[in-house]
Amino acid sequence: MKGDLRASVVLALFCLIVAVPLFAHHGGSTVYDYTNRIEGKAIVTELVWRNPHAQLFFNMTDNTGKTVNWGVELNSPGNLVRTGWTPKSFAVGDEITVVFIPSKGDGAFGACGDFVRADGKKFQNGQFCGAEMSTLPVRPDYVIKK
């Protein structure tokens, strides 16, 4: 009986030890603002092709004319390859159209990105983000006044 209890306690502790870093790694709604989206034209500054998540960095101009370097977390390189990405999908200086979920607060990072190159080829980040971006309002500081 004591052996069963000991085994149960060890199993419960193991599950906690494994689960906590997973939740910390995938912050989701605690990190990203799923009530807004940012979209517009951007210039690629870097594509980081490393595990656990690739990242695409680009410059975007907000509605005050300020240029901001954004980073969007992508899926893992292995999963991106399955959806048509390569390490050369984007080059520094490429003009792209972006739509993504920004972080909460003032950080210039986001997730759930969709990207379109100048030649019209579309790339999605490959992660299910739990939000239909097209239904979200554009964040006020990125609404370009016409």
N, C-alpha and C positions, 0 to 999 in steps of 0.2 A: 504494500500500500504506500509506504514511504517512497519507494522507487517511482511509482506512478506520479505522485505529487511532485517529486523532484524533476522528473522528465517534463511534466506540464509547465512548471515554473521556468525551466531552461528554454523550452519551446516558446513560451510567451515573451521572455526577454529577447530571444533571438529575433522574433517577429518585430518587436519594438526597435531593436537596433537597426534592422534592415529598413523598416518603414520610415523612420524619421528622416534620414538623409534623402529618401526619394521625394518626400513632400517638400523638403527644403529646396531641393533641386528644381522641382516643378512648381514654382510659386503660384502660377495661374492668376486667380482673381485678386490675390493679395499684392501682386506686382503690376499687373496690366489693367488698363482702364477700358473695360469692355462696354462702356457707354458712349465712346467716341471712336472715330477713325481719323487717320491722316491720309491724304491722297494728294498727288501732284507729280510734277516733273522733278527729277533728281539727277545728279551726276555721281556715278560710282567712284568711290575712293579706295575700296578694298573688299575682296572676298576672302574670308578666312575659312579654309577648308580643313577643319580639325574636329575630332570628337571631343566632347559628346554632342556638340551642336555647331554646325557651320554658322557663320555670321556674315551678313552683307552690310557694308558701311557705305553711306552716300551723303552728299550735301544736298540740302533742300533749303529753299528760301521761304521764310514765313511771310505773313501779310504786312509786316512792317519793313520788309526788305532785308532782314537779318538772315545770314546764311548759317545753318546749323548742320553739324555732322551727326547724322543718325546712324545707329546700329540696330539691325533687326535680327533677332535670334531665329535660326532656321532649324530644320530637322537635322539628324545626323547625316554625314556625307553618304553613308551606305544607303540610307533611305532616299536621299535626294537623287542618287544615281538611278534608282528605280523609277523616278518620275521625270527623268530626262535631263537632270542637271549634270554638269561636269565641272571640274575645277576651273574651266575656261568659259563658263556660261556668261560671265560678265568680266569685262576688263576695266581697269582704271580709266576714267574719262568717258565711259559709255553714258549716253543719255538714256534714262529709263523713266517709265511711269510707275509709281508705287502706290499701294494702298496697304495700310497696316494698322494694327492696334497699338497705340502708344502706351508707355509706362504711366503709372500714376505719379503725380508730382512733376518735378522739373527735369528728370533724367531724359536724355536724348536717346532712348532705346525703346524697342518695341518687339512685337511678335506677330505671328499670323500674317506675314506679308505675302502679297501677290505683286509680281513684277512683270513688266512688259518692256522688251527691248525696242529700239527704234525700228528694227526690221519686222516688228509685230509678234515675235515669238513670246509666248506667255510662260511664266514659271510661277508655280505656287510653292509655298514653303513646305508642304507635305505633312503638316500637323493639323489635326482637328482642333479647332480653337473654340468651339462652342458658341460662336457668334456669327451671324450672317452679316458680314461687314457692309454690304450694300444698303442695309436698312438702318445703319447707325449714322447719326449726324457727323459732319466733319467738325473736328475740334476747332473752336472759334479762332485761334491764332493761326490757323492754316486755311481759312476761308479767304480766297483771293477775291478782292472786290473788283468788279468789272467796271 
